[in-house]
Amino acid sequence: MCPLRIRVPLRLSIREHTLSRSSESHAGLPEQPRRPARHTAVPVQNRGGAPARSAPPWGLPRFNGAPAPEAEAALLECFGSAAWARRLVRHRPYPDAEALLAAADEAAYDLSPADRAEALAAEESPGLRPDAPRSAHLALAAAHAEYERRFGHAFVICLDDYPPAEHPDQVLAGIRARLAHEEDRERAVAADEMRRLARGRLAALVSSR
């Protein structure tokens, strides 16, 4: 993303610009028991600018039995570390989805800094839907640019625990809070957000529905 020099106060609430109804609005901030609705103003964090996964889920039996290159490619759509994908494929078959998710968490914790950087490079910071007002896009773009200037990678945040109406404000609040981190602290936070994103994507991949 090309850095912007527009100075937009990070206290600005994107909701003021984007949300005219509560059903439109994706983390690692205070826990909420509600689950997101299907349509969002801020989409699920995407990889490399690609749209969120729309293909049918594989299910665990197909994942366990797929040729290694095919399974690794599917895993790289969940988390962009080749070492992580190879490790999960190497330990197949998994008896159930929980065993796979536990292995994915463990593999994410064990990654080297280079492996984490590889995964981060595959991510794109969450943005607004195209029909959001231009002022809202500018506000969020300026916040993302400041974060990327400071830390050198896309802002990543898992919003699975938040309802859609809160997503824009959670993203902006998350950027504002995390800009205050020292680099070591932010690396740890970003790694945890990436792990949570990977877990959610992997759960969707092996879902039987």
KASULLIN-V686665 format. One record per backbone hydrogen bond with DSSP energy under -1.0 kcal/mol. NH is the residue of the N-H (numbers start at 0). CO is the residue of the C=O. If there is no record, write none. Layout:
NH&CO + NH&CO
//
This chain:
7&5 + 11&8 + 15&12 + 16&13 + 17&13 + 18&14 + 23&20 + 41&24 + 47&121 + 49&46 + 57&204 + 58&204 + 62&58 + 63&59 + 64&60 + 65&61 + 70&66 + 71&67 + 72&68 + 73&69 + 74&70 + 75&71 + 77&74 + 78&74 + 84&80 + 85&81 + 86&82 + 87&83 + 88&84 + 89&85 + 90&86 + 91&88 + 99&95 + 100&96 + 101&97 + 102&98 + 103&99 + 104&100 + 105&101 + 106&102 + 107&103 + 108&104 + 109&105 + 110&107 + 115&111 + 116&112 + 117&113 + 118&114 + 119&115 + 120&116 + 122&119 + 123&45 + 128&40 + 131&128 + 136&132 + 137&133 + 138&134 + 139&135 + 140&136 + 141&137 + 142&138 + 143&139 + 144&140 + 145&141 + 146&142 + 147&143 + 148&144 + 149&145 + 150&146 + 151&147 + 161&158 + 165&162 + 166&163 + 169&165 + 170&166 + 171&167 + 172&168 + 173&169 + 174&170 + 175&171 + 176&172 + 177&173 + 178&174 + 180&177 + 185&181 + 186&182 + 187&183 + 188&184 + 189&185 + 190&186 + 191&187 + 192&188 + 193&189 + 194&190 + 195&191 + 196&192 + 197&193 + 198&194 + 199&195 + 200&196 + 201&197 + 202&198 + 203&199 + 204&200 + 205&201
//
